[in-house]
């Protein structure tokens, strides 16, 4: 017999540390090679890690909720002599594996549904045949599991309503009162939104990464923010026509679709706004990106994340809406991969969904501009000398003053506003090459 230690790996994103969210096994459990044994959270995603050894779990070396550096031993497994597989580096979904691995065995209760399920970015842990029923985990995505932990809800006591028997966020939120945590487990404290005065709330995962990025951006790039109000009457009429198109039948075409189109269009017309300031050894320079990769700020269960629509300038309006919809849904459900959340060159945030008119958004590190769209509200508007009610939206553009001055920033914002004032005319003029 030999005892093997599994060390926290760099899972493919230059990881330096991660939080251990949940152990999927306990001391004394039998494990197979590539069986998922622990769920961790990095600055980009919540993922489950496979064990490179087959044998019996000797000890869990790190408690749930702990933040540990890469390379730290987290679990030991007692293996038969010669039965240990070479420890391979676990990787996040979106990066692939470094060597071919055997497929993970799934629970027998899911076997009948396997062919009908879409491919999932997070594998379910294998369970040994003959193991007690209490070791089987309810089906739920990582953000839902975390919400349940924060609210003190035992997922095994929640009635699932999702597809294929999956516990949804609504199922967890609909539970009346916290349920007892499983034996040997301690419920996590409530999230900040339901905290109590004087409570100390750890800053971890996405929130910590966002805080560090915002501080770095705010104190590195000199921000300038400008505002403009736009009459959205014609834009809303275009949306109605778009929604009637057969190609848009299964796509959420919203005001954000038009704002994104306008921003991408402006980024093509003014390449400086789609660039990065670089402090190089031979002196600073501005790198103009060859493509527009549009970041969309999303309020997810894990915090603020920014999935990226790659090559946004090559997409038609309905196709752009479809890609945005897919990425936003993936981010909110915890399915967004690290590749989905990196590489943006310019960003858009929709604060109007919270009933806010405008604000001063902070740049994502490495980007030159970010546009915030506010709510659409009926306001008094002067048309042909008469005051009439019109649906008006405020746009707020923040930009890096090292890269673009007020004149260029103003032209970019005006370009987006003019597009929204009459999208049909703007697109016709583009087609005519004007």
SEKEFI-628299 format. One record per residue (C-alpha): residue number from 1; residue in one letter; x, y, z. Coordinates in Angstrom, 3 decimals. Example, Ala and Ser with C-alpha at 12.3 -4.5 7.8 and 13.67 -1.06 7.14 Angstrom:
2
ROLUM	seq	type	east	north	up
ROLUM	1	A	12.300	-4.500	7.800
ROLUM	2	S	13.670	-1.060	7.140
//
This chain:
434
ROLUM	seq	type	east	north	up
ROLUM	1	X	0.000	0.000	0.000
ROLUM	2	X	1.144	3.548	-0.699
ROLUM	3	X	-0.211	6.961	0.240
ROLUM	4	X	-0.452	9.514	-2.557
ROLUM	5	X	-1.000	13.256	-2.126
ROLUM	6	X	-2.989	15.321	-4.613
ROLUM	7	X	-1.776	18.924	-4.807
ROLUM	8	X	-3.960	21.858	-5.859
ROLUM	9	X	-3.060	22.341	-9.543
ROLUM	10	X	-2.861	25.418	-11.722
ROLUM	11	X	-6.019	24.729	-13.671
ROLUM	12	X	-5.012	26.571	-16.786
ROLUM	13	X	-5.493	30.306	-16.095
ROLUM	14	X	-2.273	31.242	-14.277
ROLUM	15	X	-3.967	30.359	-11.003
ROLUM	16	X	-2.130	31.240	-7.807
ROLUM	17	X	-4.779	30.218	-5.276
ROLUM	18	X	-8.336	28.917	-5.027
ROLUM	19	X	-11.091	28.466	-2.463
ROLUM	20	X	-12.186	24.942	-1.565
ROLUM	21	X	-15.956	25.179	-1.880
ROLUM	22	X	-17.075	21.618	-1.242
ROLUM	23	X	-15.628	18.171	-0.784
ROLUM	24	X	-17.389	15.527	-2.866
ROLUM	25	X	-15.833	12.651	-0.905
ROLUM	26	X	-14.971	11.887	2.712
ROLUM	27	X	-12.268	9.966	4.501
ROLUM	28	X	-12.770	6.251	3.932
ROLUM	29	X	-14.542	6.623	0.562
ROLUM	30	X	-13.335	4.579	-2.394
ROLUM	31	X	-12.332	6.713	-5.394
ROLUM	32	X	-11.492	5.949	-8.997
ROLUM	33	X	-8.998	7.636	-11.294
ROLUM	34	X	-10.569	10.843	-12.679
ROLUM	35	X	-13.447	10.783	-10.185
ROLUM	36	X	-14.414	14.319	-9.159
ROLUM	37	X	-13.407	14.786	-5.532
ROLUM	38	X	-13.537	18.530	-4.793
ROLUM	39	X	-15.214	21.698	-6.025
ROLUM	40	X	-13.048	24.820	-6.035
ROLUM	41	X	-13.641	28.427	-6.980
ROLUM	42	X	-11.109	30.591	-8.774
ROLUM	43	X	-11.386	34.180	-9.928
ROLUM	44	X	-12.988	32.914	-13.130
ROLUM	45	X	-15.122	29.862	-12.454
ROLUM	46	X	-16.345	27.230	-10.026
ROLUM	47	X	-15.026	23.834	-11.154
ROLUM	48	X	-14.663	20.287	-9.921
ROLUM	49	X	-11.261	18.588	-9.878
ROLUM	50	X	-10.624	14.918	-10.738
ROLUM	51	X	-8.485	12.678	-8.555
ROLUM	52	X	-5.440	11.215	-10.362
ROLUM	53	X	-5.361	8.164	-8.063
ROLUM	54	X	-7.526	5.131	-7.383
ROLUM	55	X	-7.856	3.895	-3.839
ROLUM	56	X	-9.259	4.902	-0.453
ROLUM	57	X	-9.408	8.501	0.755
ROLUM	58	X	-7.011	8.682	3.693
ROLUM	59	X	-7.549	12.317	4.671
ROLUM	60	X	-8.968	15.619	3.498
ROLUM	61	X	-6.185	18.095	4.249
ROLUM	62	X	-8.063	21.358	3.653
ROLUM	63	X	-11.357	22.483	5.162
ROLUM	64	X	-14.232	23.793	3.082
ROLUM	65	X	-14.070	27.577	2.803
ROLUM	66	X	-10.262	27.664	2.966
ROLUM	67	X	-8.215	29.558	0.392
ROLUM	68	X	-5.020	27.716	-0.447
ROLUM	69	X	-2.090	28.388	-2.830
ROLUM	70	X	-1.409	26.279	-5.890
ROLUM	71	X	0.765	23.302	-4.994
ROLUM	72	X	-0.772	22.776	-1.566
ROLUM	73	X	-1.578	19.106	-0.752
ROLUM	74	X	-5.362	18.942	-0.412
ROLUM	75	X	-6.163	15.209	-0.186
ROLUM	76	X	-4.306	11.926	0.404
ROLUM	77	X	-5.341	8.604	-1.108
ROLUM	78	X	-4.135	5.164	-0.052
ROLUM	79	X	-3.467	3.137	-3.171
ROLUM	80	X	-2.399	-0.434	-3.882
ROLUM	81	X	1.283	-0.807	-4.773
ROLUM	82	X	1.759	0.124	-8.400
ROLUM	83	X	-1.831	1.284	-8.760
ROLUM	84	X	-1.157	5.003	-8.608
ROLUM	85	X	-1.647	6.889	-11.842
ROLUM	86	X	0.809	9.691	-12.637
ROLUM	87	X	-0.595	12.908	-11.238
ROLUM	88	X	-1.826	15.004	-14.132
ROLUM	89	X	-2.669	18.690	-14.102
ROLUM	90	X	-6.389	19.311	-13.811
ROLUM	91	X	-7.717	21.913	-16.184
ROLUM	92	X	-10.710	24.204	-16.364
ROLUM	93	X	-13.437	23.642	-18.900
ROLUM	94	X	-12.477	25.466	-22.090
ROLUM	95	X	-8.797	24.525	-21.940
ROLUM	96	X	-9.028	20.781	-22.563
ROLUM	97	X	-7.023	18.025	-20.881
ROLUM	98	X	-3.357	17.356	-21.385
ROLUM	99	X	-3.696	13.649	-21.914
ROLUM	100	X	-6.497	11.326	-22.865
ROLUM	101	X	-8.448	10.100	-19.871
ROLUM	102	X	-11.004	7.443	-19.246
ROLUM	103	X	-14.616	8.658	-19.013
ROLUM	104	X	-15.974	9.261	-15.553
ROLUM	105	X	-18.651	6.803	-14.393
ROLUM	106	X	-21.968	8.503	-13.764
ROLUM	107	X	-24.584	7.639	-11.225
ROLUM	108	X	-26.911	4.846	-12.244
ROLUM	109	X	-29.928	7.133	-11.746
ROLUM	110	X	-28.736	9.326	-14.645
ROLUM	111	X	-27.875	6.562	-17.094
ROLUM	112	X	-31.253	6.630	-18.838
ROLUM	113	X	-30.994	10.397	-19.423
ROLUM	114	X	-27.376	10.525	-20.586
ROLUM	115	X	-28.162	10.518	-24.286
ROLUM	116	X	-30.741	13.306	-23.944
ROLUM	117	X	-28.652	15.672	-21.830
ROLUM	118	X	-26.635	18.457	-23.489
ROLUM	119	X	-22.926	18.298	-22.887
ROLUM	120	X	-22.256	19.799	-19.470
ROLUM	121	X	-19.142	21.865	-18.640
ROLUM	122	X	-19.000	20.431	-15.123
ROLUM	123	X	-18.850	16.687	-14.706
ROLUM	124	X	-20.761	14.935	-11.957
ROLUM	125	X	-18.764	12.918	-9.444
ROLUM	126	X	-18.744	9.165	-9.789
ROLUM	127	X	-20.290	7.115	-7.001
ROLUM	128	X	-19.232	3.619	-6.094
ROLUM	129	X	-21.804	0.911	-6.645
ROLUM	130	X	-23.219	-0.222	-3.351
ROLUM	131	X	-22.463	3.092	-1.646
ROLUM	132	X	-25.104	4.389	0.774
ROLUM	133	X	-27.814	6.520	-0.808
ROLUM	134	X	-26.835	9.466	1.366
ROLUM	135	X	-23.572	9.915	-0.580
ROLUM	136	X	-25.394	10.703	-3.855
ROLUM	137	X	-25.560	14.441	-4.597
ROLUM	138	X	-28.670	16.123	-5.968
ROLUM	139	X	-28.251	17.514	-9.475
ROLUM	140	X	-27.476	21.253	-9.352
ROLUM	141	X	-25.101	23.673	-11.024
ROLUM	142	X	-22.203	25.109	-8.950
ROLUM	143	X	-23.808	28.558	-8.425
ROLUM	144	X	-26.978	26.881	-7.132
ROLUM	145	X	-24.938	24.722	-4.747
ROLUM	146	X	-23.163	27.778	-3.446
ROLUM	147	X	-26.420	29.659	-2.938
ROLUM	148	X	-27.775	26.700	-0.990
ROLUM	149	X	-24.674	26.679	1.226
ROLUM	150	X	-24.957	30.429	1.855
ROLUM	151	X	-28.619	30.126	2.811
ROLUM	152	X	-28.080	26.990	4.895
ROLUM	153	X	-30.339	24.924	2.637
ROLUM	154	X	-29.795	21.158	2.353
ROLUM	155	X	-30.174	20.338	-1.347
ROLUM	156	X	-31.232	16.783	-0.551
ROLUM	157	X	-34.355	18.240	1.082
ROLUM	158	X	-35.261	20.467	-1.886
ROLUM	159	X	-37.784	19.270	-4.452
ROLUM	160	X	-36.159	19.783	-7.910
ROLUM	161	X	-38.167	21.320	-10.741
ROLUM	162	X	-35.445	21.728	-13.367
ROLUM	163	X	-34.883	19.659	-16.472
ROLUM	164	X	-33.765	16.082	-15.762
ROLUM	165	X	-34.440	16.486	-12.042
ROLUM	166	X	-32.054	19.385	-11.509
ROLUM	167	X	-32.389	21.713	-8.506
ROLUM	168	X	-32.703	25.309	-9.719
ROLUM	169	X	-31.994	28.641	-8.047
ROLUM	170	X	-35.751	29.194	-7.757
ROLUM	171	X	-36.108	25.852	-5.963
ROLUM	172	X	-33.526	26.913	-3.386
ROLUM	173	X	-34.999	30.405	-2.942
ROLUM	174	X	-38.471	28.897	-2.572
ROLUM	175	X	-37.428	26.789	0.409
ROLUM	176	X	-39.025	28.145	3.590
ROLUM	177	X	-36.359	28.578	6.186
ROLUM	178	X	-32.954	26.919	6.370
ROLUM	179	X	-32.873	23.147	6.471
ROLUM	180	X	-30.408	21.214	8.580
ROLUM	181	X	-26.983	20.783	7.010
ROLUM	182	X	-25.812	17.223	6.323
ROLUM	183	X	-23.998	15.485	9.164
ROLUM	184	X	-20.452	16.696	9.567
ROLUM	185	X	-21.095	19.888	7.544
ROLUM	186	X	-21.519	23.460	8.725
ROLUM	187	X	-23.776	25.805	6.804
ROLUM	188	X	-21.976	28.800	5.302
ROLUM	189	X	-22.916	32.298	6.498
ROLUM	190	X	-25.656	34.160	4.646
ROLUM	191	X	-24.585	36.332	1.689
ROLUM	192	X	-24.054	40.069	2.093
ROLUM	193	X	-27.561	40.854	0.840
ROLUM	194	X	-29.055	39.035	3.827
ROLUM	195	X	-26.307	39.793	6.321
ROLUM	196	X	-26.699	41.524	9.657
ROLUM	197	X	-25.056	44.740	10.889
ROLUM	198	X	-21.629	44.089	12.311
ROLUM	199	X	-21.175	40.857	10.356
ROLUM	200	X	-17.755	40.165	8.834
ROLUM	201	X	-18.060	38.889	5.247
ROLUM	202	X	-14.964	37.390	3.580
ROLUM	203	X	-14.099	38.763	0.126
ROLUM	204	X	-13.310	35.812	-2.116
ROLUM	205	X	-13.528	34.428	-5.618
ROLUM	206	X	-15.120	36.646	-8.233
ROLUM	207	X	-15.758	39.512	-5.808
ROLUM	208	X	-12.108	39.585	-4.781
ROLUM	209	X	-10.890	39.441	-8.383
ROLUM	210	X	-13.306	42.209	-9.376
ROLUM	211	X	-12.204	44.408	-6.464
ROLUM	212	X	-8.533	44.028	-7.341
ROLUM	213	X	-9.195	44.722	-11.017
ROLUM	214	X	-11.277	47.824	-10.299
ROLUM	215	X	-8.665	49.278	-7.947
ROLUM	216	X	-5.929	48.644	-10.502
ROLUM	217	X	-8.001	50.238	-13.260
ROLUM	218	X	-9.193	53.251	-11.265
ROLUM	219	X	-5.694	54.172	-10.089
ROLUM	220	X	-3.909	53.436	-13.384
ROLUM	221	X	-6.082	54.829	-16.158
ROLUM	222	X	-7.245	58.473	-15.934
ROLUM	223	X	-11.004	58.076	-16.369
ROLUM	224	X	-13.241	60.551	-18.154
ROLUM	225	X	-17.019	60.005	-18.325
ROLUM	226	X	-19.463	61.736	-20.675
ROLUM	227	X	-23.277	61.468	-20.924
ROLUM	228	X	-25.879	61.917	-23.623
ROLUM	229	X	-29.669	61.376	-23.710
ROLUM	230	X	-31.194	59.584	-26.690
ROLUM	231	X	-34.771	59.548	-27.998
ROLUM	232	X	-35.372	55.797	-28.476
ROLUM	233	X	-38.646	56.086	-30.416
ROLUM	234	X	-37.243	54.892	-33.747
ROLUM	235	X	-34.969	52.341	-32.056
ROLUM	236	X	-37.920	50.678	-30.336
ROLUM	237	X	-39.795	50.583	-33.646
ROLUM	238	X	-36.825	48.809	-35.244
ROLUM	239	X	-36.820	46.289	-32.381
ROLUM	240	X	-40.460	45.479	-33.049
ROLUM	241	X	-39.685	44.796	-36.709
ROLUM	242	X	-36.625	42.704	-35.794
ROLUM	243	X	-38.644	40.512	-33.443
ROLUM	244	X	-41.016	39.683	-36.302
ROLUM	245	X	-38.208	38.246	-38.433
ROLUM	246	X	-38.137	34.425	-38.678
ROLUM	247	X	-34.400	34.485	-37.865
ROLUM	248	X	-35.130	36.189	-34.544
ROLUM	249	X	-37.905	33.827	-33.476
ROLUM	250	X	-35.805	32.098	-30.797
ROLUM	251	X	-33.609	35.094	-29.929
ROLUM	252	X	-34.059	37.762	-27.252
ROLUM	253	X	-33.785	40.988	-29.253
ROLUM	254	X	-33.717	43.838	-26.734
ROLUM	255	X	-32.623	47.484	-26.515
ROLUM	256	X	-29.257	46.120	-25.382
ROLUM	257	X	-28.953	44.455	-28.800
ROLUM	258	X	-29.168	47.841	-30.496
ROLUM	259	X	-26.814	49.536	-28.022
ROLUM	260	X	-24.259	46.742	-28.506
ROLUM	261	X	-24.566	47.094	-32.271
ROLUM	262	X	-24.048	50.835	-32.025
ROLUM	263	X	-21.016	50.445	-29.762
ROLUM	264	X	-19.386	47.815	-31.974
ROLUM	265	X	-20.058	49.979	-35.032
ROLUM	266	X	-18.417	52.979	-33.324
ROLUM	267	X	-15.417	50.854	-32.289
ROLUM	268	X	-14.851	49.959	-35.948
ROLUM	269	X	-15.185	53.589	-37.057
ROLUM	270	X	-12.882	54.854	-34.277
ROLUM	271	X	-10.199	52.160	-33.736
ROLUM	272	X	-8.559	54.051	-30.853
ROLUM	273	X	-11.545	53.255	-28.644
ROLUM	274	X	-10.877	49.532	-29.220
ROLUM	275	X	-7.284	49.556	-27.991
ROLUM	276	X	-5.004	48.955	-25.021
ROLUM	277	X	-2.389	51.199	-23.432
ROLUM	278	X	0.854	49.215	-23.038
ROLUM	279	X	3.740	50.198	-20.731
ROLUM	280	X	6.609	48.475	-22.560
ROLUM	281	X	10.333	48.473	-21.609
ROLUM	282	X	11.104	50.614	-24.665
ROLUM	283	X	8.356	53.072	-23.826
ROLUM	284	X	4.560	53.177	-23.755
ROLUM	285	X	2.498	52.526	-26.855
ROLUM	286	X	-1.141	52.008	-27.831
ROLUM	287	X	-2.064	48.623	-29.267
ROLUM	288	X	-4.987	48.775	-31.710
ROLUM	289	X	-6.873	45.492	-31.675
ROLUM	290	X	-7.577	43.835	-35.003
ROLUM	291	X	-11.060	42.683	-33.941
ROLUM	292	X	-13.812	43.951	-31.639
ROLUM	293	X	-14.326	41.525	-28.748
ROLUM	294	X	-17.312	42.906	-26.831
ROLUM	295	X	-17.501	42.303	-23.076
ROLUM	296	X	-20.999	42.204	-21.541
ROLUM	297	X	-21.216	42.871	-17.796
ROLUM	298	X	-23.485	40.257	-16.163
ROLUM	299	X	-24.819	40.106	-12.607
ROLUM	300	X	-24.504	36.384	-11.826
ROLUM	301	X	-24.877	34.252	-8.709
ROLUM	302	X	-21.079	34.359	-8.388
ROLUM	303	X	-20.901	38.148	-8.684
ROLUM	304	X	-20.090	40.459	-11.579
ROLUM	305	X	-18.634	38.602	-14.559
ROLUM	306	X	-17.952	39.839	-18.099
ROLUM	307	X	-18.390	37.214	-20.837
ROLUM	308	X	-16.973	38.218	-24.215
ROLUM	309	X	-18.586	38.118	-27.660
ROLUM	310	X	-15.578	37.456	-29.878
ROLUM	311	X	-15.476	38.986	-33.325
ROLUM	312	X	-18.579	41.045	-32.583
ROLUM	313	X	-17.955	43.327	-35.571
ROLUM	314	X	-18.359	40.347	-37.933
ROLUM	315	X	-21.845	39.485	-36.653
ROLUM	316	X	-25.204	40.652	-37.904
ROLUM	317	X	-27.618	42.166	-35.407
ROLUM	318	X	-29.656	39.003	-34.820
ROLUM	319	X	-26.509	36.850	-34.634
ROLUM	320	X	-24.983	39.290	-32.142
ROLUM	321	X	-28.157	39.088	-30.048
ROLUM	322	X	-27.987	35.293	-30.128
ROLUM	323	X	-24.348	35.188	-29.019
ROLUM	324	X	-25.040	37.691	-26.240
ROLUM	325	X	-28.009	35.630	-25.073
ROLUM	326	X	-25.974	32.412	-24.980
ROLUM	327	X	-23.105	34.007	-23.051
ROLUM	328	X	-25.345	35.828	-20.569
ROLUM	329	X	-27.309	32.639	-19.876
ROLUM	330	X	-24.061	30.685	-19.447
ROLUM	331	X	-22.661	33.291	-17.061
ROLUM	332	X	-25.805	33.387	-14.927
ROLUM	333	X	-26.002	29.594	-14.704
ROLUM	334	X	-22.299	29.138	-13.909
ROLUM	335	X	-21.533	27.476	-17.256
ROLUM	336	X	-19.278	30.239	-18.608
ROLUM	337	X	-15.728	29.009	-19.157
ROLUM	338	X	-12.554	31.014	-18.457
ROLUM	339	X	-12.182	31.396	-22.227
ROLUM	340	X	-15.652	33.011	-22.296
ROLUM	341	X	-14.616	35.509	-19.619
ROLUM	342	X	-11.312	36.766	-21.028
ROLUM	343	X	-10.032	38.659	-24.042
ROLUM	344	X	-12.478	41.577	-24.187
ROLUM	345	X	-11.370	44.774	-25.948
ROLUM	346	X	-14.328	47.058	-25.082
ROLUM	347	X	-17.270	46.614	-22.706
ROLUM	348	X	-20.976	47.325	-22.287
ROLUM	349	X	-22.927	47.370	-19.028
ROLUM	350	X	-26.703	47.631	-18.690
ROLUM	351	X	-27.534	49.436	-15.458
ROLUM	352	X	-30.999	50.273	-16.726
ROLUM	353	X	-32.234	46.832	-15.682
ROLUM	354	X	-31.857	48.027	-12.077
ROLUM	355	X	-33.953	51.127	-12.695
ROLUM	356	X	-30.874	53.403	-12.930
ROLUM	357	X	-30.580	56.300	-15.396
ROLUM	358	X	-26.775	56.567	-15.675
ROLUM	359	X	-23.439	56.338	-13.928
ROLUM	360	X	-19.663	56.444	-14.247
ROLUM	361	X	-18.530	52.894	-15.106
ROLUM	362	X	-14.936	51.880	-14.396
ROLUM	363	X	-12.865	50.466	-17.238
ROLUM	364	X	-12.010	46.807	-17.351
ROLUM	365	X	-8.205	46.530	-17.011
ROLUM	366	X	-6.517	46.678	-20.395
ROLUM	367	X	-9.482	48.340	-22.116
ROLUM	368	X	-9.897	51.929	-23.246
ROLUM	369	X	-13.670	52.358	-23.068
ROLUM	370	X	-16.843	51.083	-21.424
ROLUM	371	X	-20.397	52.175	-22.206
ROLUM	372	X	-23.243	52.129	-19.675
ROLUM	373	X	-26.860	52.144	-20.826
ROLUM	374	X	-29.557	53.414	-18.458
ROLUM	375	X	-33.253	52.691	-18.253
ROLUM	376	X	-35.684	53.851	-20.935
ROLUM	377	X	-38.106	56.315	-19.352
ROLUM	378	X	-40.821	58.518	-20.821
ROLUM	379	X	-39.645	62.132	-20.579
ROLUM	380	X	-40.607	65.513	-21.942
ROLUM	381	X	-38.857	65.939	-25.313
ROLUM	382	X	-38.988	68.794	-27.805
ROLUM	383	X	-40.020	67.649	-31.306
ROLUM	384	X	-40.566	70.251	-34.039
ROLUM	385	X	-41.011	72.940	-31.418
ROLUM	386	X	-43.571	70.996	-29.357
ROLUM	387	X	-42.999	69.277	-26.018
ROLUM	388	X	-44.093	65.649	-26.271
ROLUM	389	X	-43.470	62.503	-24.189
ROLUM	390	X	-40.729	60.316	-25.679
ROLUM	391	X	-38.913	57.151	-24.461
ROLUM	392	X	-35.458	58.446	-23.527
ROLUM	393	X	-32.330	56.560	-22.503
ROLUM	394	X	-29.086	57.937	-21.107
ROLUM	395	X	-25.713	56.656	-22.322
ROLUM	396	X	-22.547	57.061	-20.214
ROLUM	397	X	-19.143	56.494	-21.802
ROLUM	398	X	-16.018	56.194	-19.649
ROLUM	399	X	-12.670	56.192	-21.450
ROLUM	400	X	-8.927	56.225	-20.790
ROLUM	401	X	-7.724	59.798	-21.338
ROLUM	402	X	-4.185	58.571	-22.018
ROLUM	403	X	-5.432	56.924	-25.205
ROLUM	404	X	-8.212	59.171	-26.440
ROLUM	405	X	-8.942	62.805	-25.702
ROLUM	406	X	-12.288	64.428	-25.091
ROLUM	407	X	-12.841	65.121	-28.770
ROLUM	408	X	-12.492	61.481	-29.820
ROLUM	409	X	-14.479	60.268	-26.811
ROLUM	410	X	-17.262	62.710	-27.632
ROLUM	411	X	-17.354	61.583	-31.265
ROLUM	412	X	-17.596	57.942	-30.213
ROLUM	413	X	-20.473	58.631	-27.819
ROLUM	414	X	-22.214	60.823	-30.404
ROLUM	415	X	-21.815	58.053	-32.989
ROLUM	416	X	-23.575	55.527	-30.741
ROLUM	417	X	-26.298	58.049	-29.893
ROLUM	418	X	-26.905	58.918	-33.565
ROLUM	419	X	-27.202	55.229	-34.421
ROLUM	420	X	-29.815	54.683	-31.708
ROLUM	421	X	-31.746	57.797	-32.736
ROLUM	422	X	-32.434	56.178	-36.136
ROLUM	423	X	-30.888	52.687	-36.505
ROLUM	424	X	-32.614	51.937	-39.816
ROLUM	425	X	-31.212	55.070	-41.474
ROLUM	426	X	-27.726	54.463	-40.054
ROLUM	427	X	-27.644	50.903	-41.384
ROLUM	428	X	-28.886	52.068	-44.801
ROLUM	429	X	-26.109	54.658	-44.970
ROLUM	430	X	-23.568	51.987	-43.990
ROLUM	431	X	-24.810	49.779	-46.836
ROLUM	432	X	-24.358	52.687	-49.252
ROLUM	433	X	-20.806	53.228	-47.985
ROLUM	434	X	-21.409	56.690	-46.550
//
